[in-house]
Amino acid sequence: MTTKTALVTGASSGIGEATALKLIALGFTVYGAARRTDRLQKLAGHGVRPLAMDVTDDDSLRAGVERVIAETGRIDVLVNNAGYGSYGALEDVPQEEARRQFDVNVFGAVRLTQLVLPHMRARRSGTVVNVTSMGGKIHTPLGGWYHGTKFALEGLSDCLRVEVKPFGIDVVVIEPGGIATEWSGIAADQLEKSSAGGAYAGQSAAVAASMRSESMARRMSSPTVIADAIGKAVTARRPRTRYATGFGARPLLALRRLLPDRAFDAVISRSIGSSR
C-alpha cells in the first residue's frame, strides 16, 4: 500500500506540531513546514521531514511543493495552519501590519493551495484542511483585522469546496476554540503595540489582561484536540465540512447563531472586561 503524503504549515509549535505528530502516527509521510527549521528538530526526531517555508514568499512556496513532489511524487493532504493574531483597534493598526496579517493568514494559505491543487487533481483525490478559528464566525473587540482574515478564509474554503468536488478533492475547515499555544501572548503583545495609548487604551488593557490571565490559560484546550480532529477529517471517507472543537468553540458558535448582534456584542464585551 502506497504511503500518503501530508504537508503541514506552521509546524514548529502548537497546533501544527501536534498535527504533524498525529499524521505520522496515522502512517502518513509528513512534511512539517516553518520559516525556521531549527524549531522543527523535535519533529524530525519523530520522523517528520523539516521543510523551510515562508508562506509570504512565492519562491519559498514553489520550492517546498517541488521538493515534496520530487521526493514522494504526491501530496494527499495539505494543512494550512500557519498564522498569527494581530490585534489592535481598527483605527490604530497600520496598513502595513493589516496587509501582513492577510498575507500570512489568507494569501499564503490560498497561494499554497493553488500550487498543490494541480497535483491533487491529477490523482483525482486529496484533502485541503484550512485551520480558521471560532474567530471566523464570531467577533471580539480590537480583533478586527484578525477576524477579517478568518472570516475570509471561511468564505474562500466554502467556494473552493464546491469548485474542487468534481475532481475528488475535499475541503475541510477546522475551527479551534481556545488552545494552549503561543497565540495569546503574541496577540496581546501586538495589541499593546498598536493600542496601549490613545482613545482605546482602556479596552486594550482589558483585552490584553484577559488574553494573559491565568484563569483563561487554565481553561485552554491542548493542541492535540485540534490534531485529533484533523486526523479524523483526513482519514474519513466523507469528512465533515467543518470541525469546531477546543475550549469555548461549540457553545460560543451556538450562542452567535441564537443571539441578535447587539446581545452578542454585550456578552463578548463583558466576558473580556472591555465593556467598562
MOMO-V163879 format. One record per backbone hydrogen bond with DSSP energy under -1.0 kcal/mol. NH is the residue of the N-H (numbers start at 0). CO is the residue of the C=O. Records with the same first field share a line. If there is no record, write none. Layout:
# MOMO-V163879
NH=CO  CO
This chain:
# MOMO-V163879
5=28
6=76
7=30
8=78
10=32
16=12
17=13
18=14
19=15
20=16
21=17
22=18
23=19
24=20
25=21
26=23
27=22
28=3
30=5
31=48
32=7
33=50
38=35
39=36
43=39
44=40
45=42
46=43
47=42
48=29
50=31
52=33
56=53
60=56
61=57
62=58
63=59
64=60
65=61
66=62
67=63
68=64
69=65
70=66
71=67
72=68
75=4
76=4
77=126
78=6
79=128
80=78
87=141
91=88
92=88
97=93
98=94
99=95
100=96
101=97
102=98
103=99
104=100
105=101
106=101
107=102
109=105
110=106
111=107
112=108
113=109
114=110
115=111
116=112
119=115
120=116
121=117
122=118
123=119
124=119
126=75
127=169
128=77
129=171
130=79
131=173
133=175
135=132
136=133
137=133
142=139
146=142
147=143
148=144
149=145
150=146
151=147
152=148
153=149
154=150
155=151
156=152
157=153
158=154
159=155
160=156
161=157
162=158
163=159
166=163
167=164
168=163
169=125
171=127
172=240
173=129
174=242
176=244
177=246
179=220
180=178
185=181
186=182
187=183
188=184
189=185
190=186
191=187
192=188
193=189
194=190
195=191
200=197
203=199
204=200
205=201
206=202
207=203
208=204
209=205
210=206
211=207
216=212
217=213
220=177
224=221
226=222
227=223
228=224
229=225
230=226
231=227
232=228
233=229
242=172
244=174
246=177
248=245
251=247
252=248
253=249
254=250
255=251
256=252
257=253
258=254
263=259
264=260
265=261
266=262
267=263
268=264
269=265
270=266
271=267
273=268
